[in-house]
Amino acid sequence: MSDRYGDFVQSTIGKKVAKNLGLPLPESLDRFESGQRLVRGSVLVGRADGGDMSVSAAVARILSELHAEIYVNSRDDIKDALADAGIDAKANTGGDEKFKVLLFDASNISNADELKQVYEFFHFVARRIEKSGRVIIIGRPPEAIDDVETALAQRALEGFVKSVGKEFKRGVTAQLIYVAKGAEQHLDSTLRFFTSARSAYVSGQVVRVSQGDAVDVDWTQPLGGKTMLVTGASRGIGEAIARVLAREGAHVICLDVPQQQSDLQKVASEISGSTIMVDITSDEAGKEIAEAAQKRGGLDAIIHNAGVTRDKTLAKMDEEKWDMVININLASIVKLNRYLLDHEAFKDNARIVCVSSISGIAGNLGQSNYATSKAGVIGLVNATAKQLADNDKGMTINAVAPGFIETQMTEAIPFAIREAGRRMNSMSQGGLPVDVAETIAWLASPASGGLNGNTVRVCGQSLLGA
Ligand code: NAD
């Protein structure tokens, strides 16, 4: 689907007109292409003072694998951690260097005064971040901290990150990663995702990394040898998910309703995947998926993407529209997960990723059925995450909550509402199906064992529900 205004303001004349009229100026976002380096530019890395080096050491190890140019501020003791990881960091002289990534380890901040170190690190380089740059702060989960002053300081980081995401513009994203003590070795997949162009339309997010099973991956093909099933894979976001998972090495089982047979077969054949034609609300769906999975030795991931809207204000909404949306978007996921878990269709360390929506977080006029179903998905993820953490199979469940994504679903929205939805975010534009797909590929990775129970918005930091 095309964004004519977005295309127009990429031209010189369009830029001038938009600037003069005070209209939004969407930046063309960097997006990941196969074979590209993850970080295409320099990284400035820093840390708050304090004795616990565990986060900085993990960051240094991960950066050493990314082959980016690393800078530090002169009196910063993160230099030692970087040197231990074999990185000869350059000094940030306050000159002309521009940075693609600004990364700050704030895990040692333990009171309101020490928050000043966050100000000092970012203030002096706020004008030196490149287009589609990345701001990343790493802290400790406040809910696990007993000391009041430390807990409030760690929680305060959220306000900082979300403000920076709104201020920096030009396609810059900002994220906060809360890593639990002892879970630093699980930061790899999350740092790789957030430093790269894969996270183009994800901003203002708070992600929690906790203890989990550590699984080694080949980063050139992190999903190599894995079998992953995507529901609603014939078009839109589901098609993009199937393509990205296949690009990362997975065999993808593409599922959709029989009416979508020809589109589904086209997608599956282009990515050397296989197909299942079944309605996910039907009684046979679980059995068919389990059989297909067992033929391939079990499932490494299921992506619950299929979903529908049937919008009407509540007074005008007939029972059929309510039932249909709840059944497809929510009840079928509950039923399928239960069936697949009971029938041991999942391998160890399997991933479940559900597609919610910011409508489920913010609510939306005319979408009481849809928002209920999508909020229910978040409830399902939270509750199931606890169960999975208690069993010893290393499985995880997470959700993505897309905002305005350019698909057939959003094309059906009336023009004025569509244009508002598309622009009311820090990127002033809609996202692409591939943005949701990249986020899902990160959550579905065997290396993401430390992510369980997160809901990550893919919404360009939409104002809705923020
Ligand atoms: P879409 O309508 O283009 O695709 C949905 C797919 O699901 C279709 O291929 C459809 O045939 C399939 N499907 C529907 N009912 C099914 C059933 N009973 N059994 C099997 N397959 C079924 O929609 P999309 O925009 O690609 O949305 C994909 C997901 O993302 C949905 O869950 C949607 O709610 C969610 N989402 C989309 C947006 C957006 O802006 N497009 C925003 C937030 C969330």
Boltz pocket constraint, residues with backbone or C-beta under 6 A from the ligand:
constraints:
  - pocket:
      binder: B
      contacts: [[A, 231], [A, 232], [A, 233], [A, 234], [A, 235], [A, 236], [A, 237], [A, 238], [A, 255], [A, 256], [A, 257], [A, 260], [A, 278], [A, 279], [A, 280], [A, 281], [A, 304], [A, 305], [A, 306], [A, 307], [A, 308], [A, 328], [A, 355], [A, 356], [A, 357], [A, 358], [A, 401], [A, 402], [A, 403], [A, 404], [A, 405], [A, 406], [A, 407], [A, 408], [A, 409], [A, 410]]
      max_distance: 6.0
